[in-house]
């Protein structure tokens, strides 16, 4: 009994030791990046635990030269629209596939699911050409429409159908 308990403690200690070592390997580049962001540009490649001089001006210069507020707003509103669109269309199509039985519904659903097996790399160039022909390059429309109508949207239909199918 005691031997088993010691073995369990040793296994846990080893496991957490390995996890701690791996986490240190992962966090060191992040800490280096933070440290370097406060350094004088001429001293970026010198090793200093605490940068001297400590430059807050680096952040001020970046915020003046780059419109981060616009980047964050665009990311936020695109993510919200994609989420709402995927839930809306997924619930409508999922309801149709779960509750309405029509001729060929199973085959149509399988065809829809089979589109998820097409790698994104295969459809990237045709999607670009399609969006170019529609005149939608350099707009946010492809960033919103493609996720809703693409594999993520199909997955939403699959999940909604499963939820609605199980609930009855």
N, C-alpha and C positions, 0 to 999 in steps of 0.2 A: 504494500500500500504506500509506504513512504517513498519507495523507489519510483513509483509511478508519479507521485506528486512532485518529486524533484525533477523528474524527466519533463513534466508539463511546464514547470517554472523555467527550466533551462530552454525549452523550445520557445516559450513566450519571450524570454529575454533575448534570444537569438533573433527571433522574428522582429521584435521592436527595434533591436539594434540595427538590423539590415534596413528597416524602414527609415530610421533616423539618418543613417548614412546616405541613403538614396535621396532623402529630402534635402540634406545639406548640399548634395551634388546639384540638385535642381534649383535651390534658392541662391546659390553663390552668384551665378550670372545676373540674376535679378538685383541682388544687392550691389553688384559691381555697376550695373546700369544706373541705379539710383545715386550711388556715390559719384560716378562720372558726370551726372547731370548737374552737380553743384561745383564742378571744377572749372578753372580757367581753361579756355580752349587750347592754350599752349601746353597745358600739363595733363592732358587727357590720358596719355600713356604712362604716366608716372604712378607708382603705387603709394597711396596715402590713405590711411584709414579714415581720417577726417580731412577733407580738402581744405587747403589754405592757399589763397583766401576762399572763403565760403561764398559762392556767387548765386544769390537769388535772381540776379539780373538775367541769367540764362532763361529762366521761365518767363520773365516779363518779355524778353525779346521774342520768344517763340509765340506767346499769346498775341503779341502785336503783329507778327508777320503771318500767322496762320489763323484762319477763321474756324477755330475748334467748335465754337457754339453752333455754327452752321452744320458742321460734320455731325455733331451729336443730334441736332434736330432732325436732319435727314435720316439718320439711322433709326431714330426713335419712331418717326412717323411712318417710315417704310415698314418697320417691324410690326407696328400696330395694324396697319392696313393689310399686310400679309396674314397676320393672325386672324383678324376679323373675317377677311375674305375666305381663308381656308376653312374656318369653322362654319361660316354661312353656307358656302357651296358644298362642303363635306357633309353637313347635316342634311341638306336638301337631297343630295344624291344618295347618301346613306339611308335616309328614310325611304326613298323610292326603291332601293335594292332590298331593303329589309321587309317592307310592308306590302309593296305592290308587286303582285306576281303577274308578269306579262310574258308573252312568248319570246324566248331567247334571253331572258334576264340573267340566267346563270352563265350563259356563254358570253354575254356582254360584260358581266362582272369579271369573268376570267380574263377577257381581252383587256379590260381596264387594269386589272392587277398585273398582267404581263408587261405592261409598259414600265413598271417599276424595275424590271430586269434589264432594261436598256441602260448601259453606262452613260453617265453625263458627258463623258468625253466624246462619245459618238454623236451626240446631238448638239454640241456646243456651236460648231460652225454653221450647221443648217439654221439653228435658232438665230444666230447673229445675222445671217443673210436674210432671214425672214423679217427680223426687226428692222434691218436696214431698208428693205423694200417697203415696209410700212412707214418709214420715216421716223422711227422711234429711237434712233441712236442718240446718245447724250441726253436722254430723258429718264425719268424715274419709272416710267410705265413698264419696261421689261423687268425691272427689279421687283415690281409688285405682281405683274401678271404671270410671269414664268413660275415662280414658286407656288402660286395658287393653283395654276392649271397643270403644273408639272408633277413630278413624282411625290412631292410633299403633299400636294392636293389629293393625289390618288390614295396616299396613305391615310389622309384624313377621311376620305370616303370609306376606306376599309375599316377604320376604327369606329366611325359612326355607325356603319352597318352592323358591326359586331355588337356594339352597345345596344342598339335598338333591337337586334335579333335576339339577344339574350334576355332583354328586359320583358319580353312577352312570353 
